[in-house]
């Protein structure tokens, strides 16, 4: 009986299990012939739809905020490893809630390029180097090269290239036979395409390192194929950054394809010298003493503030990723030696403001955050799940040293104090940018810290027109009757309250 059971199991495995690498190549050749990938050197895709701002949801229970895409084009030269993606978008009918530029005023044009190992953006006719942020941990050039490989034709070409060694596994999920073909791309990313019985690629996925999600699902799904001249191509492109089994934030783009041109001339743009220089390291810090035992820690796109108490230190904001978080920790220990960092105040859940929190937890700090963040932080941000692509300090620390993160949740007010100095933390009401927004306030020093609400203009620059975020900060200060002399922004320079009041005293914009 045991032998018969074993034999049946073995037969089942042969029926729905793996087929060899050689069979994988044969399948890929059939796919290439079916969709025209074997004769394509360039491809240009056009359409309309929507895209989103990953990591910038209104709350952890929401998907990424969306924008209407009125024009989408992507041109790829496979041999040159070049692509250019151009997007025109507007707010459209999507709710103006969340970050990432929400709400867009008028139309916005995005222009993303990659040539080999160099990625850059264009603003009109001006080339711009990449500003690091949400996807820190993945070089942007690698990400854009992955986007080429995640196209149906790009995957087939990469998988049939010499030395690719594709592997294939056939299965029948929900009673429908598909074959998953996997390759290693760019020397380190496992990329898998799901191929149906019509020799069409339905989706291509991989995983990339992300400071919040860890090994983050990065995939593109493809809708019904249509014939576009000499090639077949999906009529729908849908992109995910994140897994909906972990969090609602995952839908990044949806394009209804209207035209595809194969082998049309693509202008391959050489990378300008100005964008080839490496970005400044996130570990660069520049500190400024604001008061006795209070320091502004800048030096990059996102700032922090360290506050020294009698027996410990509190830090406001652990932004971006582990590299930046570790830099802020090291600078805090230099400024206040031999005192543990007991608290980290997190202004809100947006990934560029929370991506550097994990090393603080590894140091034993409690996270002071909005009460709405707890479930997301417990289940996703600080999950003990493996982080194989970019192991960080919290993942590697002995669990006997740091078992679980400690949360201090803010509802109306939270106070950090040693009996002499106090740091008050308050929620911001009536804000569309983030439902989890907090500000920090030092009553004795009359300093307020904010993220994304107000950044003082550059010295000598004209006063900006007040926007709803500035108004929300103004109303919070008035409602709480805070006596403020200095504004410390997470973005930008330190400013005075008089300067802030001059700005918000002007007529408002939408």
SULZIRA-V122794 format. One record per residue. N is the residue number from 1. RES is the residue in one letter. SS is DSSP state (hx for helix, st for strand, lp for the rest). PSI is psi in whole degrees, 0 to 359 (none if undefined). D_LAST is the distance of its C-alpha to the last C-alpha in Angstrom with 1 decimal. Layout:
N_RES_SS_PSI_D_LAST, N_RES_SS_PSI_D_LAST
This chain:
1_X_lp_316_75.4, 2_X_hx_322_73.4, 3_X_hx_316_74.3, 4_X_hx_321_73.2, 5_X_hx_319_69.9, 6_X_hx_317_69.4, 7_X_hx_318_70.3, 8_X_hx_318_67.8, 9_X_hx_320_65.0, 10_X_hx_319_65.9, 11_X_hx_319_65.9, 12_X_hx_319_62.5, 13_X_hx_321_61.2, 14_X_hx_325_62.6, 15_X_hx_317_61.0, 16_X_hx_4_57.5, 17_X_lp_207_57.6, 18_X_st_148_57.3, 19_X_st_157_58.7, 20_X_lp_174_59.7, 21_X_hx_323_57.9, 22_X_hx_318_60.1, 23_X_hx_326_59.0, 24_X_hx_318_55.4, 25_X_hx_319_56.0, 26_X_hx_318_57.7, 27_X_hx_316_54.8, 28_X_hx_323_52.3, 29_X_hx_323_54.6, 30_X_hx_320_54.4, 31_X_hx_316_50.6, 32_X_hx_317_50.6, 33_X_hx_321_52.8, 34_X_hx_316_50.9, 35_X_hx_357_47.4, 36_X_lp_17_48.8, 37_X_hx_335_47.9, 38_X_hx_341_51.4, 39_X_hx_9_50.9, 40_X_lp_130_47.3, 41_X_lp_331_46.5, 42_X_st_157_42.9, 43_X_st_141_40.3, 44_X_st_128_37.1, 45_X_st_136_34.7, 46_X_st_152_32.0, 47_X_st_192_29.7, 48_X_st_169_26.3, 49_X_st_235_24.7, 50_X_st_156_22.3, 51_X_st_174_22.1, 52_X_st_171_20.8, 53_X_st_97_20.2, 54_X_lp_141_23.4, 55_X_lp_8_23.6, 56_X_lp_31_19.9, 57_X_lp_158_19.9, 58_X_lp_320_18.0, 59_X_lp_164_21.5, 60_X_lp_346_25.0, 61_X_lp_4_25.7, 62_X_lp_158_23.1, 63_X_lp_171_23.4, 64_X_lp_144_21.4, 65_X_st_139_17.9, 66_X_st_158_18.3, 67_X_st_146_17.0, 68_X_st_127_18.6, 69_X_st_112_21.2, 70_X_st_341_22.0, 71_X_st_129_24.8, 72_X_st_127_26.9, 73_X_st_141_30.1, 74_X_st_124_32.4, 75_X_st_131_35.6, 76_X_st_132_38.3, 77_X_st_106_41.7, 78_X_lp_320_43.6, 79_X_lp_324_46.5, 80_X_lp_354_44.3, 81_X_lp_46_42.1, 82_X_st_141_39.1, 83_X_st_153_35.9, 84_X_st_123_32.7, 85_X_st_121_29.7, 86_X_st_129_27.0, 87_X_st_131_23.8, 88_X_st_126_21.1, 89_X_st_163_18.2, 90_X_st_171_14.8, 91_X_lp_321_12.8, 92_X_lp_218_14.8, 93_X_lp_8_15.6, 94_X_lp_142_15.5, 95_X_lp_131_13.7, 96_X_lp_63_10.9, 97_X_lp_133_13.1, 98_X_lp_184_15.0, 99_X_lp_210_15.3, 100_X_lp_32_16.6, 101_X_lp_2_13.5, 102_X_lp_135_11.5, 103_X_lp_148_9.1, 104_X_lp_131_10.5, 105_X_lp_117_8.8, 106_X_lp_218_11.7, 107_X_st_148_15.1, 108_X_st_137_16.6, 109_X_st_127_20.3, 110_X_st_142_22.5, 111_X_st_105_26.1, 112_X_st_129_28.5, 113_X_st_154_32.1, 114_X_st_134_35.3, 115_X_st_104_38.8, 116_X_lp_242_41.4, 117_X_lp_14_40.5, 118_X_st_129_37.6, 119_X_st_145_34.0, 120_X_st_171_31.2, 121_X_st_160_27.9, 122_X_st_138_27.2, 123_X_st_98_24.3, 124_X_lp_240_25.3, 125_X_lp_8_28.9, 126_X_st_127_28.6, 127_X_st_142_30.0, 128_X_st_132_28.4, 129_X_lp_160_30.2, 130_X_lp_133_29.0, 131_X_lp_123_27.0, 132_X_lp_153_28.5, 133_X_lp_245_26.5, 134_X_lp_315_26.4, 135_X_lp_31_29.8, 136_X_lp_136_31.7, 137_X_lp_338_35.3, 138_X_lp_117_35.3, 139_X_lp_134_35.6, 140_X_hx_326_33.0, 141_X_hx_320_35.8, 142_X_hx_319_37.7, 143_X_hx_317_34.8, 144_X_hx_329_34.3, 145_X_hx_322_38.1, 146_X_hx_323_38.0, 147_X_hx_325_35.5, 148_X_hx_315_38.2, 149_X_hx_333_40.8, 150_X_lp_354_38.8, 151_X_lp_153_38.9, 152_X_hx_313_41.9, 153_X_hx_325_43.7, 154_X_hx_320_42.8, 155_X_hx_314_44.2, 156_X_hx_316_47.5, 157_X_hx_316_48.0, 158_X_hx_321_47.5, 159_X_hx_334_49.7, 160_X_hx_357_52.5, 161_X_lp_154_52.5, 162_X_lp_131_55.6, 163_X_lp_2_55.7, 164_X_lp_325_52.7, 165_X_lp_61_55.1, 166_X_lp_144_53.0, 167_X_st_149_53.9, 168_X_st_142_53.6, 169_X_st_125_53.6, 170_X_st_137_53.9, 171_X_st_175_52.9, 172_X_lp_66_52.3, 173_X_hx_131_49.1, 174_X_hx_32_48.9, 175_X_hx_10_52.1, 176_X_lp_125_50.6, 177_X_lp_130_52.1, 178_X_st_161_49.9, 179_X_st_128_50.8, 180_X_st_118_48.7, 181_X_st_128_49.5, 182_X_st_145_48.6, 183_X_st_167_48.7, 184_X_st_119_47.9, 185_X_st_145_45.3, 186_X_lp_24_44.8, 187_X_lp_356_47.7, 188_X_lp_347_45.8, 189_X_st_124_43.5, 190_X_st_115_45.1, 191_X_st_130_43.6, 192_X_st_130_44.7, 193_X_st_137_44.4, 194_X_st_122_45.2, 195_X_st_130_47.4, 196_X_lp_181_48.3, 197_X_lp_0_51.7, 198_X_lp_12_50.5, 199_X_lp_43_50.2, 200_X_lp_142_46.4, 201_X_st_119_44.1, 202_X_st_323_41.7, 203_X_st_157_39.9, 204_X_st_133_40.2, 205_X_st_156_39.3, 206_X_st_187_39.8, 207_X_st_140_38.7, 208_X_st_156_37.0, 209_X_st_134_36.6, 210_X_st_135_33.4, 211_X_lp_332_33.0, 212_X_lp_306_31.7, 213_X_lp_344_33.4, 214_X_st_236_36.6, 215_X_st_90_38.3, 216_X_st_133_35.2, 217_X_st_130_35.8, 218_X_st_106_34.6, 219_X_st_157_35.4, 220_X_st_130_34.8, 221_X_st_147_36.0, 222_X_st_135_37.2, 223_X_lp_197_37.4, 224_X_lp_137_40.2, 225_X_st_146_41.9, 226_X_st_158_42.3, 227_X_st_123_44.5, 228_X_st_89_42.7, 229_X_lp_239_45.7, 230_X_lp_354_47.8, 231_X_st_155_45.7, 232_X_st_139_44.5, 233_X_st_150_41.0, 234_X_st_146_38.7, 235_X_lp_350_36.4, 236_X_st_133_33.8, 237_X_st_124_32.7, 238_X_st_124_31.2, 239_X_st_140_30.6, 240_X_st_139_30.7, 241_X_st_98_30.1, 242_X_lp_160_31.4, 243_X_lp_125_33.7, 244_X_lp_348_32.6, 245_X_lp_341_35.8, 246_X_lp_320_34.3, 247_X_lp_147_30.6, 248_X_lp_335_28.1, 249_X_lp_104_26.3, 250_X_lp_335_28.2, 251_X_st_121_26.9, 252_X_st_326_25.6, 253_X_st_145_26.0, 254_X_st_116_27.4, 255_X_st_126_28.6, 256_X_st_112_30.5, 257_X_st_127_33.0, 258_X_st_335_33.8, 259_X_st_145_36.1, 260_X_st_130_38.3, 261_X_st_127_40.6, 262_X_st_138_43.4, 263_X_lp_19_45.2, 264_X_lp_151_43.1, 265_X_lp_132_42.9, 266_X_lp_124_40.2, 267_X_lp_108_39.4, 268_X_lp_115_40.0, 269_X_lp_127_38.0, 270_X_lp_144_39.8, 271_X_lp_123_37.9, 272_X_lp_150_37.3, 273_X_hx_328_39.0, 274_X_hx_337_35.8, 275_X_hx_359_34.6, 276_X_lp_340_38.0, 277_X_lp_140_38.0, 278_X_lp_146_37.5, 279_X_lp_149_34.2, 280_X_lp_141_34.7, 281_X_lp_145_36.0, 282_X_lp_348_33.8, 283_X_lp_355_36.7, 284_X_lp_127_36.1, 285_X_lp_147_35.2, 286_X_st_117_34.9, 287_X_st_149_35.1, 288_X_st_127_34.4, 289_X_st_123_35.9, 290_X_st_328_33.5, 291_X_st_175_36.0, 292_X_lp_119_39.4, 293_X_lp_15_39.1, 294_X_st_125_35.3, 295_X_st_138_34.3, 296_X_st_126_31.2, 297_X_st_102_32.1, 298_X_st_213_30.3, 299_X_lp_359_31.6, 300_X_lp_202_29.2, 301_X_lp_337_25.7, 302_X_lp_133_25.6, 303_X_lp_167_27.2, 304_X_st_170_29.1, 305_X_st_132_30.6, 306_X_st_135_34.2, 307_X_st_122_35.5, 308_X_st_129_39.3, 309_X_lp_182_41.0, 310_X_lp_315_44.7, 311_X_lp_5_45.6, 312_X_st_179_42.6, 313_X_st_144_39.3, 314_X_st_140_35.8, 315_X_st_137_33.2, 316_X_st_116_29.5, 317_X_lp_124_28.2, 318_X_lp_86_30.3, 319_X_lp_170_28.1, 320_X_lp_279_28.7, 321_X_lp_186_32.3, 322_X_hx_321_35.8, 323_X_hx_314_36.5, 324_X_hx_320_33.7, 325_X_hx_316_34.5, 326_X_hx_324_38.2, 327_X_hx_319_37.4, 328_X_hx_321_35.5, 329_X_hx_313_38.4, 330_X_hx_319_41.0, 331_X_hx_323_39.3, 332_X_hx_317_38.9, 333_X_hx_327_42.7, 334_X_hx_320_43.5, 335_X_hx_324_41.6, 336_X_lp_75_43.0, 337_X_lp_147_46.2, 338_X_lp_16_48.1, 339_X_lp_128_45.3, 340_X_st_150_43.8, 341_X_st_106_40.1, 342_X_st_334_40.0, 343_X_st_142_36.2, 344_X_st_120_33.2, 345_X_st_122_29.8, 346_X_lp_117_27.4, 347_X_lp_320_23.7, 348_X_lp_174_22.6, 349_X_lp_353_24.1, 350_X_lp_140_22.3, 351_X_hx_328_25.3, 352_X_hx_347_24.7, 353_X_hx_350_24.7, 354_X_hx_352_27.6, 355_X_lp_342_29.8, 356_X_lp_18_32.0, 357_X_lp_330_32.9, 358_X_hx_318_36.1, 359_X_hx_334_38.3, 360_X_hx_321_37.4, 361_X_hx_322_38.7, 362_X_hx_334_41.8, 363_X_lp_355_42.3, 364_X_lp_11_42.3, 365_X_lp_144_39.0, 366_X_st_145_37.4, 367_X_st_117_33.7, 368_X_st_114_31.5, 369_X_st_168_28.5, 370_X_st_145_26.5, 371_X_hx_335_28.7, 372_X_hx_345_26.8, 373_X_hx_345_27.9, 374_X_hx_308_31.6, 375_X_hx_317_32.7, 376_X_hx_316_30.9, 377_X_hx_320_32.2, 378_X_hx_315_35.7, 379_X_hx_336_36.0, 380_X_hx_297_34.3, 381_X_hx_315_33.4, 382_X_lp_24_36.7, 383_X_lp_142_38.9, 384_X_lp_8_42.4, 385_X_lp_148_42.4, 386_X_lp_141_43.8, 387_X_lp_86_41.8, 388_X_lp_332_44.2, 389_X_lp_327_42.1, 390_X_lp_76_41.1, 391_X_lp_131_42.9, 392_X_lp_180_41.3, 393_X_hx_320_42.8, 394_X_hx_323_41.9, 395_X_hx_326_43.4, 396_X_hx_345_46.5, 397_X_lp_148_47.1, 398_X_lp_126_50.0, 399_X_lp_341_48.7, 400_X_lp_339_51.2, 401_X_lp_315_49.2, 402_X_lp_103_45.7, 403_X_lp_302_45.9, 404_X_lp_147_42.5, 405_X_lp_146_39.3, 406_X_lp_128_38.9, 407_X_st_134_35.5, 408_X_st_108_34.5, 409_X_st_139_31.7, 410_X_st_127_29.0, 411_X_lp_294_28.1, 412_X_lp_318_27.6, 413_X_lp_142_29.1, 414_X_st_137_31.5, 415_X_st_128_33.7, 416_X_st_125_35.7, 417_X_st_154_38.5, 418_X_lp_14_42.0, 419_X_lp_344_42.8, 420_X_lp_306_42.0, 421_X_lp_145_38.6, 422_X_st_144_35.7, 423_X_st_112_32.5, 424_X_st_140_30.1, 425_X_st_128_27.7, 426_X_st_148_24.9, 427_X_st_153_22.3, 428_X_lp_130_18.6, 429_X_lp_159_17.3, 430_X_lp_38_14.2, 431_X_lp_131_12.9, 432_X_lp_343_11.9, 433_X_lp_315_13.2, 434_X_lp_131_16.8, 435_X_lp_357_18.6, 436_X_lp_18_21.4, 437_X_lp_135_19.8, 438_X_st_152_22.2, 439_X_st_157_22.5, 440_X_st_145_26.0, 441_X_st_131_27.3, 442_X_st_103_30.7, 443_X_lp_322_31.6, 444_X_lp_322_34.6, 445_X_lp_348_33.0, 446_X_lp_46_29.6, 447_X_st_134_27.7, 448_X_st_139_24.6, 449_X_st_131_23.8, 450_X_st_157_20.5, 451_X_lp_127_19.5, 452_X_lp_3_16.2, 453_X_lp_318_14.4, 454_X_lp_129_15.4, 455_X_lp_122_17.8, 456_X_lp_142_19.3, 457_X_lp_161_19.3, 458_X_lp_151_22.7, 459_X_lp_128_25.3, 460_X_lp_352_25.1, 461_X_lp_155_21.8, 462_X_lp_153_19.2, 463_X_lp_133_16.8, 464_X_lp_159_13.4, 465_X_lp_134_10.2, 466_X_lp_141_9.1, 467_X_lp_175_6.6, 468_X_hx_329_6.8, 469_X_hx_318_10.2, 470_X_hx_320_11.5, 471_X_hx_321_10.8, 472_X_hx_321_12.7, 473_X_hx_316_15.4, 474_X_hx_314_15.7, 475_X_hx_326_16.1, 476_X_hx_316_18.6, 477_X_hx_317_20.5, 478_X_hx_316_20.8, 479_X_hx_320_21.7, 480_X_hx_355_24.4, 481_X_lp_49_25.5, 482_X_lp_135_25.7, 483_X_lp_105_27.4, 484_X_lp_136_25.8, 485_X_lp_330_27.1, 486_X_st_142_26.1, 487_X_st_124_23.2, 488_X_st_107_24.4, 489_X_st_151_21.8, 490_X_lp_335_23.0, 491_X_lp_125_21.5, 492_X_lp_190_22.6, 493_X_lp_165_24.7, 494_X_lp_139_25.5, 495_X_st_176_23.9, 496_X_st_159_24.5, 497_X_hx_328_22.7, 498_X_hx_318_23.1, 499_X_hx_317_21.1, 500_X_hx_317_18.3, 501_X_hx_328_18.4, 502_X_hx_321_18.3, 503_X_hx_309_15.0, 504_X_hx_350_13.3, 505_X_lp_352_15.1, 506_X_lp_166_13.0, 507_X_lp_145_10.3, 508_X_lp_161_6.8, 509_X_lp_171_3.8, 510_X_lp_none_0.0
